[in-house]
């Protein structure tokens, strides 16, 4: 072969970083490299089986799918081969030279440069093909795509570059040859490989074969796994370990599933579902491109893992497979999106998942693990799925002014509502600040619990007009709150006297005149007990936190709609200003004070003064008068 036929390419930056970690890895569970290669081989066979539905010639010469393992102790090589779909020249570059999967890219972004921390990340994330460099000093990949005559070879030592060249391969598929590092001879031991395959790949639905000659006396090929689809076996015959390894196979994960849901639906439509809820949050859960990736089979023939219609977006964390007996074997991906049968399967899957979550929610500690990881995503269903809002509200959990570090259900909240309380009160905003918001003061004084909602989706579903057991949701930062019918708490303490009503009216009039269109209104507050001022939205206006989110999303500096400025007539500052207002010769004497009150309210809400320079001048002038 001429030198011109060999291409030398550099890995993209992210792959280079990942390979450096693999090459220098001291991670103890190196078995994962074989599991990942067998899993990839299985996926390649699934993809070809699907393509052969419309082009039978692709598999006519070799219809029996398999994965083969061969050992050459003299050459110190381990070879894994499959007769799946194979890869073209460009696919070798895309799959082995670049980070194609968003999850892998997110993994690389977590790399800190600290070797110990980065090694721990390996255990939290399936690193796929690149894990071979933990045990191999050089790797050769020879692949021929089904339907093509030319094969290509990819080769690398796991450093900064790889080479590509034309190659010979008699049939379709991929062969991976690992040239083992010194000290990794255990992976050339047939008994070691048998144990790894039995432990991690017994669920693979095609035979994993150890080629003859791997060990003394082995004159025939030996199948190492059960080679039957796991979901077709009776649940009583499947161990927890087998479920876990199947989850890792279909989910490309290394953690253990938080929940396994395995059932067969019978009746008007028949299908089998084997679903998993992960034990930890994937790195890319909130990636805008992330979608539900269930594998769809029809009578055990793989169809697709890219069918958005099987699960709604708010269940995108679920992994697993669905095998239908009723869908046509040659169904296209376009037809899937519009199929009435698919819609029925989707409804069944969602119902089963929500029922399982409701059942498991009885275990408070275990359910907290799920909710912390996936609650923010599941709550998207409150906004998107009108039909199932009631079910989702039942299993939703929230922080509140009384929950401390725990979370509560809405049933818990309703059970301890105060006498005459008619609504479920909530506040949205940043988790670090909303618990100390001045809008909560009157609620705390009356021992009224308030939900603390800090996920971005909370601003959207709370505006959808929902209720729970007949109790509507009501924001504490919108409208004119009236808590007069709810008795004050026993330890509320004695209230300070209010400023005279006439003086307060004069102060409010002066403030309105001074602030003009900067505020929608100025009024006496029924929310405040300790703070001097706060801003609230009118009942028909957008919630303030949602308005800020929308403004940030648009990337504009446009101001929100004017808000209502509420003042506390019991606060010493407001009382002093009321006295001054009564004695003032004109409203202009209170203009600076009114603007300072507004800026103070804006700062409390996490915003800056409308005019920082004017704010600083007014504050300086007031301090001069105070100390003069």
Phi, psi and omega in degrees: 000136180284155180296333181293335183281347181263124177262136172246123183233154175265144175292150172295158189306315184297319179294319180301318178296318181294318180295322177302318179295317181295315183298322183260019186289142171242019181296135189282328185271070183283351178304336187299337182298319182288320177301315181295319181293320178293321178297316178297321179295319177299316179299321180296322178290322177299316182295322179289321178302323178290314181296330181289346177297328180254350178215086185297340182294339181296331182241005185301323184280344184203079187281346184269107183284147182194164171237133183239140178240131179230141180244135172232097184292324181297317179274351183057050178236149173237127185241131176239123183235151172220163176244046178274210190286337180072180182225142175277178177305309182291326179291326174299318178294314183294320186274330185246345183253347180225163175274107183264336185260131186300326180296321178295319177299318179296324177299313182298324180296339180278346183296129188258343188095345175275113187303316182297315179295319182291326177296323179296330179295330179302320181289346181258357187212134176287118186264006170060217186305323187295346179294345180298334184283358170288334185240343185245137177274336177214141182229131174246135176235119176246122187220142176229120182287141178303131180092353179247152182268332186266131173262162178223150180245134177246136182214140179202154173258011177077023178257230186269349187224168171216161179242153176230140178206156172298148182215175179249132172211126189295326184228174179295165174115192186224137174239129179243121182249119180258121173267106194290146176288160172298136179091359181248028183294342180301333182274007170254008179266119183304320182293325177295316180294321178300318181293320179297314182296317181296323182285315191256339189230019180295334183282345183302131189273030172211155187293137171254113193249129171269119186291149180302147178092000179292334181219158179300133178087350180274102184259350180231156174298146182234125176279126189264346184235172181291333175058035174228146183300125186300321186290346179273350181277154175298142181303326182293342181265359185251129179273163177299324180294322179292320175299316182299316181290327176293321175301317180294329179290308185282335182262357183050052184229169177235357178277184176257146181292142175287325179213143175240127182237111185231118180204165176239124179267131180230156181133230182294334176217138182248132174199160176246135177240133171231099187245151180228138169257121185300157178275346178215159183286127175297153181299327189255026184302324183258013174295128181303335182274351184287132178225169176298135184232054173288144174273128179256127174243150170238113184050048176070012174258122181296132179251306183194156169242021182230058181239100183293341186280352182284326179219147177289162183301329183284358173245028184292349178281346183285139177238161176141201183224156171230129180240113184260140175264352187252336179290145177293142185297331183261023182296139180269164180293328177293319179295327181301321183294335185249358186289134176293327178294319177298320178298322178291320177297316179302313179300320179293320179295313181298315179300317181294317181295314180295322178295319179295319178296319179297320179294318183284343180293346178293333175272096190302312184294315181293321181291330177299323178299314178297313187294321179299325182278318192235359179305314180302330179281315181300326180293344174300333178295334177295333180268326189262328191247088183301321186295329188247016182301319183297319178296317182292320178300325180296324184260359179287152179229149187218150166280154179213174180291350179245355187272347184064231179273356181272177174236155183233161173269165176293331175297320176299316182299310183298323182296334181245025174295149183283157175306135179072004176282127186246353184228160173266112186270143181213162172222138178250153179155195181287135185303327185285342189238336189294332182294339181251016181295139178296337179297345182271352191299313181293329179291319178294322180297333180254011177060034178268124181286140179233133176286135180256104187252114187241001177275141182307324182294338182299327181292338183268311184289332179290343178266010184267009177073034182279162170216164177228119183052041177082359180260117180286157174273136182224125179286139178280353181253012180229147175074181181262097184288132177236108180252016188296334181278349180266124183295147178288155179294153183298329182259023183295335179083172182277136181280146173287156180289148178276157172293152178307138185302321181294320180293320178297319179298321178295318179298316180297318179298318179293321180294317178301317181294319182289321186273335176055231184281000178292338177230156177278328180194163171233129183209165176289137184268139171258002182262329192270138173236330184243321183279159181279320186215163170201161175255140175223160177267149175294158184303328183261003180265166177291141177303144188297318181293321177296321178299320178292321178297316180295321179295318179294322180295324179283342179069029181248161177263012182298142182283153174291167174299146180305143181252173177267130176265119178256138180240148183263109184290353179263350184284138182305320180296313181295321179296319180293320178292327178295319177297318179295322180297321181295330184263353185290143179287329179208165180295336180299334181295340183252006185298312181298318180297319180297315179294323177294322177297318179295315180295323177298316179296322178294320179297319178300326181279002180088014178249165179269168175301151180297321179228093185304322181293316178295323178298313180297320179296313181297319181295319179296315180299318181293321179294322178299315180295327183288325183261354184283000000 
